[in-house]
Amino acid sequence: MAKCIMVQGTCSNAGKSLLCAALCRIFRQDGWRVAPFKAQNMALNSYITADGGEMGRAQVVQAEAAGIAPDVRMNPILLKPTSDVGSQVIVLGQARGNRTAREYWGDKKALMPVVKDAYDSLAAEYDIIVIEGAGSPAEINLKQDDIVNMGLARLVDAPVLLVGDIDRGGVFASLYGTVKLLDADEQARIRALVINKFRGDVEILKPGLSQLEELTGKPVAGVVPYGHFDIDDEDSLSARLDGDARGAAVRIAVVRLPRISNFTDFAALERVPGVGVCYADKSAQLTDADLIIVPGSKATLADLRWLRESGMEAQLLRQHAAGTPVLGICGGFQMLGRTASDPENTEGGGSLRGIGLLPVDTVFRARKTTTQARGTVKTLSGALAGLSGAAVEGYEIHMGETTRAAGAQPFSTLTHADGAAVEDGCQAENVYGTYLHGVFDAPGVAQKLAQALAARKGVTLGETSPDTAAYKEREYDRLADAVRQALDMDLIYRILEGKA
C-alpha cells in the first residue's frame, strides 16, 4: 500500500494544486511511482480521459507531472457549477445530474465509499499518493461529513502540509487561525506549514517564522517564492484571465463568459510569439481584435442571455460585419447558431434565439457526450483558410446535439475514441464553430492560426511557438526545481515515512 502526503490550504487559491504538481514531479524525479488524488473537486475546467471519463483539470496536470495517464480515480467526484446554488455532479467520470448545494450535502455521505475505493485502488498501484484538499479545513460549518480535507486525511491516515498564501496578506494569522480552529486530533495531523507565493528577502521573514512555529507547535517546511509557471490553471480565479493583449502583433479576444469553461483551450495561442490573448467582458475590448472567440460554457443558455443583455452580442455582430472573424468552441459554437432549445430541462428549459452567424440549431439532451477525438480541419474559406487540412486532436464535452442546415459546411472531420467518424462543427462567412476542446494544441495548429491572422493584417510574426508536449515538460521541471529548493525535502520525506 502506498505512502501518502496531503496538501491542505488556509483558503482557495493558496497554491495547493501547483504544490501538489511539484511534489508529484519531485517524487517522480526521485524514482518513485506517484499518483495524485483529490476526493472532490469543483471546477468548470475539466478533461476527458482516454476511456471517456470526465475529471478536474488540476489532477490532469498533476498526473502529467507524475508522468502517468490521467485517470478518473484521481478525482472521483467533480462538481461543475451550473448556477449560484447548484452543480452537475460527476462521479467516477460519469454525470449523475444536477443537484442544489443542499441536495448534494444530503447525498455526500453516501459517496464516501466511492472515494475510499478509488483511493485504495490507486494506493495498490503506486508508491506515493499526493493528496490535494479543497478550500480550507477550518470551514467549521462544513466539517460534518467532510470527505475532502481532514475527513479524508483521517480516513486514509494522511499527514498534512498546511499551505498559506502570503501574497494575499495575513498569512501568519491565516495559518495560526486555521490550526487553532481544528480539533486536537486534526491539529495533530498537520506535520508542517508552508508559506507560498513569497516576494522579497526571506531573511526579513524569519523572525515571524520562528514565532509562528512557537505558537502553533508546527515546523515551517519552507517558503516558496512567487513564480511564473505556464501550467494549466483550474478555475476562473486564474490570473491568466486578466491578461492584457495590448501591443501584440496579433490580438485575440476571448469572450469572458460568466460560466466560462475549459479556458485552457487558449493556452497554446498565448505561447505563440507576437500573439496576445485578452479575456473580454466588456464590449469595448472586442473593437480592435483580429479574432473573436466565444468559448465553452457550462450554462450555454444563461451565458447567451448575458451576451445579449451586456451588449457583447451587439458588439460582436458589429465587429463581424466589419470583417472580424469569429470562432466558437463547444458552448460558444452553440451560441453562434440560429436556435438553442432545452426540451429535457438540462439547462432550465426553454428556447433562445442564437446569435445567428452559423446555420445550425442545437437541442440540449440529458445524455452527455464525453470522448477524445482527432481528425482534420476541412477546407476553410475566409480568414482562417490557413488552417485547412491541419491535423487536430482534443476532446468533446457537451450536452447538446447540433444540426447543420442543408448545404452548410462542417469545420472538421473527427474520429471519436470508439472509432465513430463525424462531421464536426460548421463554417460560414468568416465564422467558424467546433465542438473540439484543445483544437489548438496539436503541433503547429496555433502557429498556423496566428500566421493566417498576421498575414491578413500585413504583419510578420517572428519565431515559432514551442512544441506543446516538450514545453509542458520543461515547465513541470522548472516548478519542481523551485519547490525542491524552497522546501526542506528531508523533512518532507520524514513526514512521508511517518518519522516527523
DRENTI-246233 format. One record per residue (C-alpha): residue in three letters; x, y, z. Coordinates in Angstrom, 1 decimal. Layout:
N
R  type      c1      c2      c3
R   ALA       X       Y       Z
...
//
This chain:
500
R  type      c1      c2      c3
R   MET     0.0     0.0     0.0
R   ALA     1.3     3.4    -1.0
R   LYS     2.6     6.1     1.4
R   CYS     0.7     9.4     1.2
R   ILE     1.0    13.1     2.0
R   MET    -1.8    15.6     1.8
R   VAL    -1.6    19.3     1.0
R   GLN    -4.3    21.5     2.5
R   GLY    -4.6    25.3     2.3
R   THR    -5.8    28.1     4.5
R   CYS    -8.1    29.3     1.6
R   SER    -8.9    28.7    -2.0
R   ASN    -6.2    29.6    -4.5
R   ALA    -3.4    29.2    -1.9
R   GLY    -1.4    27.3    -4.4
R   LYS    -2.4    23.7    -3.3
R   SER    -2.8    22.4    -6.9
R   LEU     0.6    23.6    -8.1
R   LEU     2.4    22.5    -4.9
R   CYS     0.9    19.0    -5.4
R   ALA     2.0    19.0    -9.0
R   ALA     5.5    20.0    -7.9
R   LEU     5.6    17.2    -5.3
R   CYS     4.4    14.7    -8.0
R   ARG     7.3    15.7   -10.3
R   ILE     9.8    15.7    -7.4
R   PHE     8.9    12.2    -6.3
R   ARG     8.9    11.0    -9.9
R   GLN    12.4    12.5   -10.4
R   ASP    13.5    10.7    -7.2
R   GLY    12.4     7.4    -8.7
R   TRP     9.0     6.8    -7.1
R   ARG     5.8     5.8    -8.8
R   VAL     3.5     8.6    -7.8
R   ALA    -0.2     9.5    -8.4
R   PRO    -2.3    12.5    -7.4
R   PHE    -5.7    12.3    -5.7
R   LYS    -8.4    14.8    -4.8
R   ALA   -11.6    13.4    -3.5
R   GLN   -13.9    16.2    -4.6
R   ASN   -13.2    19.0    -7.0
R   MET   -15.3    22.0    -8.0
R   ALA   -14.3    23.4   -11.4
R   LEU   -15.6    24.2   -14.8
R   ASN   -12.2    23.4   -16.4
R   SER   -12.4    19.6   -17.0
R   TYR   -10.8    17.0   -19.2
R   ILE   -11.9    13.8   -20.9
R   THR    -9.7    10.7   -20.3
R   ALA    -9.0     8.1   -23.0
R   ASP   -11.9     5.9   -21.8
R   GLY   -14.4     8.8   -21.9
R   GLY   -14.4     9.8   -18.2
R   GLU   -14.6    13.4   -17.1
R   MET   -12.2    14.8   -14.3
R   GLY   -10.9    18.0   -13.0
R   ARG    -8.0    19.7   -14.8
R   ALA    -5.9    20.1   -11.7
R   GLN    -5.5    16.3   -11.3
R   VAL    -4.7    16.0   -15.0
R   VAL    -1.8    18.5   -14.6
R   GLN    -0.6    16.5   -11.5
R   ALA    -0.8    13.2   -13.4
R   GLU     1.2    14.8   -16.3
R   ALA     3.8    16.0   -13.7
R   ALA     3.9    12.4   -12.3
R   GLY     4.4    11.0   -15.9
R   ILE     1.2     9.0   -15.9
R   ALA    -2.1     9.0   -17.8
R   PRO    -5.0    10.8   -16.2
R   ASP    -7.5     8.5   -14.5
R   VAL   -10.9     9.4   -13.1
R   ARG   -10.0     7.6    -9.8
R   MET    -7.6    10.5    -9.2
R   ASN   -10.7    12.8    -8.9
R   PRO   -13.7    10.6    -8.1
R   ILE   -16.1    13.4    -7.5
R   LEU   -16.3    16.5    -9.8
R   LEU   -18.8    19.3    -9.3
R   LYS   -19.4    21.6   -12.2
R   PRO   -21.3    24.7   -11.1
R   THR   -24.4    25.4   -13.3
R   SER   -25.8    28.3   -11.1
R   ASP   -25.0    30.1    -7.9
R   VAL   -26.6    27.3    -5.9
R   GLY   -26.3    24.2    -8.0
R   SER   -23.8    21.9    -9.8
R   GLN   -23.7    19.0   -12.1
R   VAL   -22.4    16.1   -10.1
R   ILE   -19.9    13.8   -11.8
R   VAL   -18.9    10.5   -10.1
R   LEU   -16.0     8.4   -11.4
R   GLY   -16.2    10.3   -14.7
R   GLN   -19.9    10.0   -15.3
R   ALA   -22.5    12.7   -14.9
R   ARG   -25.3    12.0   -12.4
R   GLY   -27.4    15.0   -13.0
R   ASN   -27.7    18.4   -11.3
R   ARG   -28.0    19.0    -7.6
R   THR   -28.5    22.0    -5.4
R   ALA   -25.9    22.6    -2.7
R   ARG   -28.5    21.4    -0.1
R   GLU   -29.3    18.2    -2.1
R   TYR   -25.7    17.4    -2.6
R   TRP   -24.9    17.9     1.0
R   GLY   -27.6    15.4     1.9
R   ASP   -26.2    12.8    -0.5
R   LYS   -22.5    13.4     0.2
R   LYS   -22.0    10.9     3.0
R   ALA   -23.1     8.1     0.6
R   LEU   -20.2     9.0    -1.7
R   MET   -17.5     8.2     0.9
R   PRO   -17.2     4.5    -0.1
R   VAL   -16.7     5.7    -3.7
R   VAL   -13.9     8.0    -2.6
R   LYS   -12.3     5.3    -0.4
R   ASP   -12.5     2.6    -3.1
R   ALA   -10.9     5.0    -5.7
R   TYR    -8.1     5.9    -3.3
R   ASP    -7.4     2.3    -2.3
R   SER    -7.2     1.1    -5.9
R   LEU    -4.6     3.8    -6.7
R   ALA    -2.7     3.1    -3.5
R   ALA    -2.4    -0.5    -4.5
R   GLU    -0.7     0.5    -7.8
R   TYR     1.6     3.3    -6.8
R   ASP     4.4     4.0    -4.2
R   ILE     3.2     7.5    -3.2
R   ILE    -0.2     9.3    -3.4
R   VAL    -0.1    13.1    -3.2
R   ILE    -3.5    14.2    -2.0
R   GLU    -4.9    17.7    -2.5
R   GLY    -7.5    19.2    -0.2
R   ALA   -10.1    21.8    -1.1
R   GLY   -10.8    25.3     0.2
R   SER    -9.9    25.3     3.9
R   PRO   -10.1    22.6     6.6
R   ALA   -11.2    25.3     9.0
R   GLU   -14.6    25.9     7.4
R   ILE   -16.2    24.8    10.6
R   ASN   -19.8    24.9     9.3
R   LEU   -18.8    22.2     6.7
R   LYS   -16.8    19.8     8.9
R   GLN   -19.6    17.3     9.4
R   ASP   -19.3    14.5     6.8
R   ASP   -16.2    16.2     5.3
R   ILE   -14.8    14.0     2.5
R   VAL   -12.0    16.2     1.1
R   ASN   -10.0    17.8     3.9
R   MET    -9.5    16.4     7.4
R   GLY   -12.3    13.8     7.0
R   LEU   -10.3    12.3     4.1
R   ALA    -7.0    12.7     6.0
R   ARG    -8.5    10.7     8.9
R   LEU    -9.9     8.1     6.5
R   VAL    -6.6     7.3     4.8
R   ASP    -4.3     8.3     7.7
R   ALA    -2.6    11.0     5.8
R   PRO    -0.1    13.5     7.2
R   VAL    -0.8    17.1     6.2
R   LEU     1.1    20.1     4.9
R   LEU    -0.8    23.3     5.6
R   VAL    -0.2    26.0     3.0
R   GLY    -0.8    29.7     3.3
R   ASP    -0.7    32.4     0.6
R   ILE     1.4    35.3     1.7
R   ASP     0.7    37.3    -1.5
R   ARG    -2.8    37.9    -0.2
R   GLY    -1.5    39.2     3.1
R   GLY    -2.3    38.0     6.6
R   VAL    -0.5    34.7     6.2
R   PHE     0.6    34.3     9.8
R   ALA    -3.0    34.9    11.1
R   SER    -4.4    32.5     8.5
R   LEU    -2.0    29.7     9.3
R   TYR    -2.3    30.2    13.1
R   GLY    -6.1    30.6    12.9
R   THR    -6.6    27.5    10.7
R   VAL    -4.6    25.4    13.1
R   LYS    -6.4    26.6    16.2
R   LEU    -9.9    26.2    14.7
R   LEU    -9.2    22.5    14.2
R   ASP    -9.9    19.7    16.7
R   ALA    -6.9    18.4    18.6
R   ASP    -6.7    15.2    16.5
R   GLU    -6.9    17.3    13.3
R   GLN    -4.2    19.6    14.6
R   ALA    -2.0    16.6    15.2
R   ARG    -2.3    15.6    11.6
R   ILE    -0.6    18.8    10.5
R   ARG     3.0    17.9    10.3
R   ALA     4.4    21.2     8.8
R   LEU     3.5    24.6     7.5
R   VAL     4.4    26.0     4.1
R   ILE     4.3    29.7     3.1
R   ASN     3.6    30.1    -0.6
R   LYS     3.9    32.9    -3.2
R   PHE     6.6    35.0    -1.3
R   ARG     8.1    38.0    -2.9
R   GLY    11.2    39.5    -1.3
R   ASP    14.0    38.6     1.1
R   VAL    13.2    35.6     3.2
R   GLU    15.7    36.8     5.9
R   ILE    13.2    39.5     6.7
R   LEU    10.5    36.9     7.2
R   LYS    12.5    34.6     9.6
R   PRO    11.6    36.2    12.9
R   GLY     7.9    35.7    12.0
R   LEU     8.5    32.1    11.1
R   SER    10.1    31.4    14.4
R   GLN     7.2    32.9    16.3
R   LEU     4.7    31.0    14.1
R   GLU     6.5    27.7    14.9
R   GLU     6.4    28.5    18.7
R   LEU     2.7    29.5    18.6
R   THR     1.5    26.5    16.5
R   GLY     4.0    23.9    17.6
R   LYS     4.5    23.1    13.9
R   PRO     7.7    23.4    11.8
R   VAL     7.8    25.6     8.8
R   ALA     8.8    23.3     5.9
R   GLY     9.7    26.2     3.6
R   VAL     8.9    29.5     2.0
R   VAL     8.1    29.0    -1.7
R   PRO     8.8    32.1    -3.8
R   TYR     6.3    33.6    -6.2
R   GLY     6.9    32.1    -9.6
R   HIS     5.6    32.4   -13.1
R   PHE     5.0    28.9   -14.5
R   ASP     3.0    28.3   -17.7
R   ILE     1.0    25.4   -16.3
R   ASP    -2.7    24.9   -17.0
R   ASP    -5.0    26.6   -14.4
R   GLU    -8.1    25.1   -13.0
R   ASP   -10.7    27.8   -12.5
R   SER   -11.8    31.3   -13.0
R   LEU    -9.5    32.6   -10.2
R   SER    -6.7    32.1   -12.7
R   ALA    -4.5    35.2   -13.2
R   ARG    -4.2    34.4   -16.9
R   LEU    -7.8    35.6   -17.4
R   ASP    -6.7    39.1   -16.5
R   GLY    -4.1    39.2   -19.3
R   ASP    -3.6    42.3   -21.4
R   ALA    -3.0    41.8   -25.2
R   ARG    -2.2    45.5   -26.0
R   GLY     0.8    45.9   -28.2
R   ALA     0.7    42.4   -29.6
R   ALA     1.1    41.9   -33.4
R   VAL    -2.0    39.7   -33.4
R   ARG    -4.7    40.3   -30.8
R   ILE    -7.3    37.6   -30.0
R   ALA   -10.3    38.4   -27.8
R   VAL   -11.8    35.5   -25.9
R   VAL   -15.3    36.4   -24.5
R   ARG   -15.1    36.0   -20.8
R   LEU   -18.5    34.4   -20.2
R   PRO   -19.7    34.3   -16.6
R   ARG   -19.5    30.4   -16.7
R   ILE   -16.6    30.1   -19.0
R   SER   -15.3    26.5   -19.1
R   ASN   -12.1    25.0   -20.5
R   PHE   -10.2    28.2   -21.0
R   THR    -7.1    26.1   -21.2
R   ASP    -8.2    25.7   -24.9
R   PHE    -6.3    29.0   -25.5
R   ALA    -3.0    28.4   -23.7
R   ALA    -1.4    27.3   -26.9
R   LEU    -2.3    30.6   -28.6
R   GLU    -0.8    32.5   -25.7
R   ARG     2.5    30.8   -26.3
R   VAL     2.8    32.0   -29.9
R   PRO     5.3    34.8   -30.1
R   GLY     3.6    38.0   -31.2
R   VAL     0.1    36.9   -30.2
R   GLY    -1.8    38.5   -27.3
R   VAL    -4.9    36.9   -25.8
R   CYS    -7.4    39.1   -23.9
R   TYR   -10.3    37.7   -22.0
R   ALA   -13.0    40.3   -22.7
R   ASP   -16.0    41.0   -20.5
R   LYS   -16.7    44.5   -21.9
R   SER   -17.8    45.3   -25.5
R   ALA   -15.0    47.8   -26.0
R   GLN   -12.5    45.0   -25.6
R   LEU   -13.7    43.5   -28.9
R   THR   -13.2    46.5   -31.1
R   ASP    -9.6    46.0   -32.1
R   ALA    -9.5    42.2   -32.1
R   ASP    -8.1    40.3   -35.1
R   LEU   -10.2    37.3   -34.0
R   ILE   -13.1    36.9   -31.5
R   ILE   -13.5    33.6   -29.8
R   VAL   -16.7    32.6   -28.0
R   PRO   -15.5    29.8   -25.6
R   GLY   -17.2    26.9   -23.9
R   SER   -19.7    27.4   -21.2
R   LYS   -21.3    25.2   -18.5
R   ALA   -24.6    27.1   -18.9
R   THR   -25.0    28.0   -22.6
R   LEU   -28.5    29.5   -22.3
R   ALA   -27.7    31.6   -19.3
R   ASP   -24.4    32.9   -20.9
R   LEU   -26.2    33.6   -24.2
R   ARG   -28.6    35.7   -22.2
R   TRP   -25.7    37.5   -20.6
R   LEU   -24.1    38.2   -24.0
R   ARG   -27.4    39.7   -25.2
R   GLU   -28.1    41.8   -22.0
R   SER   -24.5    43.0   -21.6
R   GLY   -24.2    44.4   -25.1
R   MET   -21.5    41.9   -26.0
R   GLU   -23.6    40.2   -28.7
R   ALA   -24.4    43.5   -30.4
R   GLN   -20.7    44.4   -30.5
R   LEU   -19.7    41.0   -31.7
R   LEU   -22.2    41.4   -34.6
R   ARG   -20.8    44.8   -35.4
R   GLN   -17.2    43.5   -35.5
R   HIS   -18.2    40.6   -37.7
R   ALA   -20.0    43.0   -40.1
R   ALA   -16.8    45.0   -40.2
R   GLY   -14.8    41.9   -41.2
R   THR   -13.5    40.4   -37.9
R   PRO   -13.6    36.6   -38.0
R   VAL   -15.4    34.8   -35.2
R   LEU   -14.8    31.3   -33.8
R   GLY   -17.0    29.4   -31.3
R   ILE   -15.9    26.4   -29.3
R   CYS   -18.4    24.0   -27.8
R   GLY   -21.0    26.2   -26.0
R   GLY   -19.7    29.1   -28.0
R   PHE   -20.4    27.2   -31.2
R   GLN   -23.9    26.5   -30.0
R   MET   -24.4    30.2   -29.2
R   LEU   -23.3    31.2   -32.7
R   GLY   -26.2    29.2   -34.3
R   ARG   -29.8    30.1   -35.0
R   THR   -31.5    28.5   -32.1
R   ALA   -30.8    26.7   -28.8
R   SER   -33.6    24.8   -27.2
R   ASP   -33.8    22.7   -24.0
R   PRO   -36.9    20.4   -24.1
R   GLU   -35.4    18.0   -21.5
R   ASN   -34.7    20.7   -18.9
R   THR   -31.0    20.1   -18.8
R   GLU   -30.3    23.8   -18.5
R   GLY   -33.5    25.0   -17.0
R   GLY   -35.7    24.5   -20.1
R   GLY   -36.9    26.9   -22.7
R   SER   -35.5    28.1   -26.1
R   LEU   -33.5    31.0   -27.2
R   ARG   -32.6    32.7   -30.4
R   GLY   -28.9    32.2   -31.1
R   ILE   -26.5    34.9   -32.4
R   GLY   -27.4    33.7   -35.9
R   LEU   -23.9    33.7   -37.5
R   LEU   -23.9    29.9   -38.3
R   PRO   -26.7    27.9   -40.0
R   VAL   -27.0    25.4   -37.1
R   ASP   -29.6    24.6   -34.5
R   THR   -28.9    23.0   -31.1
R   VAL   -31.2    20.8   -28.9
R   PHE   -29.9    20.0   -25.4
R   ARG   -30.2    16.4   -24.3
R   ALA   -29.8    14.7   -20.9
R   ARG   -27.1    12.4   -22.4
R   LYS   -23.7    13.9   -22.2
R   THR   -21.1    13.4   -25.0
R   THR   -17.6    12.8   -23.5
R   THR   -14.9    11.5   -25.8
R   GLN   -11.4    12.1   -27.0
R   ALA   -11.2    12.8   -30.7
R   ARG    -8.8    13.5   -33.5
R   GLY    -9.1    14.5   -37.2
R   THR    -8.5    17.0   -39.9
R   VAL    -9.8    20.5   -40.5
R   LYS   -11.8    20.8   -43.7
R   THR   -11.0    23.2   -46.5
R   LEU   -11.9    26.5   -44.9
R   SER   -12.8    29.8   -46.6
R   GLY   -12.2    33.2   -45.3
R   ALA    -9.8    34.4   -42.6
R   LEU    -8.9    31.0   -41.3
R   ALA    -8.2    29.3   -44.6
R   GLY    -4.7    28.8   -43.4
R   LEU    -6.0    26.1   -41.0
R   SER    -7.3    24.0   -43.9
R   GLY    -6.0    20.4   -43.7
R   ALA    -4.5    20.8   -40.2
R   ALA    -4.4    17.7   -38.1
R   VAL    -6.2    18.4   -34.8
R   GLU    -6.9    16.4   -31.6
R   GLY    -8.6    17.0   -28.3
R   TYR   -11.9    16.0   -26.6
R   GLU   -15.6    16.7   -26.6
R   ILE   -17.7    17.6   -23.5
R   HIS   -21.3    18.7   -24.3
R   MET   -24.9    18.0   -23.7
R   GLY   -26.2    19.4   -27.0
R   GLU   -26.9    17.9   -30.4
R   THR   -26.3    20.3   -33.2
R   THR   -27.7    20.0   -36.7
R   ARG   -26.4    21.9   -39.7
R   ALA   -28.7    23.3   -42.3
R   ALA   -28.8    21.6   -45.7
R   GLY   -25.7    22.5   -47.6
R   ALA   -23.9    24.0   -44.7
R   GLN   -20.2    23.2   -44.5
R   PRO   -18.6    21.4   -41.5
R   PHE   -15.4    22.7   -39.8
R   SER   -13.6    19.3   -39.5
R   THR   -13.9    15.6   -39.8
R   LEU   -13.2    13.8   -36.5
R   THR   -12.8    10.2   -35.3
R   HIS   -14.1     9.6   -31.8
R   ALA   -12.3     7.2   -29.4
R   ASP   -14.9     4.5   -30.2
R   GLY   -14.0     4.7   -33.9
R   ALA   -17.0     6.7   -35.0
R   ALA   -16.4     9.2   -37.7
R   VAL   -18.3    12.5   -37.5
R   GLU   -18.5    15.8   -39.4
R   ASP   -17.9    18.4   -36.7
R   GLY   -18.9    22.0   -36.4
R   CYS   -19.7    24.5   -39.1
R   GLN   -18.2    27.3   -41.2
R   ALA   -19.9    30.3   -43.0
R   GLU   -18.7    33.7   -44.0
R   ASN   -15.7    34.2   -41.7
R   VAL   -17.5    32.4   -38.8
R   TYR   -16.4    29.0   -37.6
R   GLY   -17.6    26.6   -34.9
R   THR   -16.3    23.3   -33.4
R   TYR   -17.1    21.0   -30.5
R   LEU   -13.4    20.1   -30.2
R   HIS   -11.8    21.3   -27.0
R   GLY    -8.0    21.6   -27.4
R   VAL    -8.3    22.3   -31.1
R   PHE    -5.1    24.5   -31.0
R   ASP    -3.0    22.0   -29.0
R   ALA    -1.8    19.7   -31.8
R   PRO     1.7    20.6   -33.2
R   GLY     1.6    23.7   -35.5
R   VAL    -2.1    24.5   -35.3
R   ALA    -1.8    27.6   -33.0
R   GLN     1.0    28.8   -35.2
R   LYS    -1.0    28.4   -38.4
R   LEU    -3.9    30.3   -37.0
R   ALA    -1.6    33.1   -35.8
R   GLN     0.1    33.3   -39.2
R   ALA    -3.2    33.4   -41.0
R   LEU    -4.4    36.3   -38.9
R   ALA    -1.0    38.1   -39.2
R   ALA    -0.9    37.8   -43.0
R   ARG    -4.4    39.2   -43.2
R   LYS    -3.3    42.4   -41.5
R   GLY     0.1    42.6   -43.2
R   VAL     2.4    41.9   -40.3
R   THR     5.0    39.2   -39.9
R   LEU     5.4    37.0   -36.9
R   GLY     8.9    36.2   -35.6
R   GLU     9.9    32.9   -34.1
R   THR     7.6    29.9   -34.0
R   SER     5.8    28.6   -30.9
R   PRO     7.3    25.8   -28.9
R   ASP     6.3    22.1   -29.1
R   THR     3.5    21.8   -26.5
R   ALA     4.5    18.5   -25.0
R   ALA     8.2    19.4   -24.6
R   TYR     7.2    22.9   -23.3
R   LYS     5.0    21.4   -20.6
R   GLU     7.8    19.0   -19.5
R   ARG    10.2    22.0   -19.1
R   GLU     7.6    23.9   -17.1
R   TYR     7.0    21.0   -14.7
R   ASP    10.7    20.6   -14.2
R   ARG    11.1    24.3   -13.5
R   LEU     8.3    24.1   -11.0
R   ALA     9.8    21.1    -9.3
R   ASP    13.2    22.8    -9.1
R   ALA    11.8    25.9    -7.5
R   VAL     9.8    23.9    -4.9
R   ARG    12.7    21.5    -4.2
R   GLN    15.0    24.4    -3.4
R   ALA    12.4    26.1    -1.2
R   LEU    11.2    23.1     0.9
R   ASP    13.1    21.1     3.4
R   MET    12.8    17.9     1.4
R   ASP    14.4    15.8     4.1
R   LEU    11.6    16.9     6.4
R   ILE     9.0    16.1     3.7
R   TYR    10.4    12.6     3.3
R   ARG    10.4    12.1     7.1
R   ILE     6.8    13.1     7.2
R   LEU     6.0    10.7     4.3
R   GLU     7.7     7.9     6.2
R   GLY     5.9     8.7     9.5
R   LYS     9.1     9.8    11.2
R   ALA     8.1    13.5    11.7
//
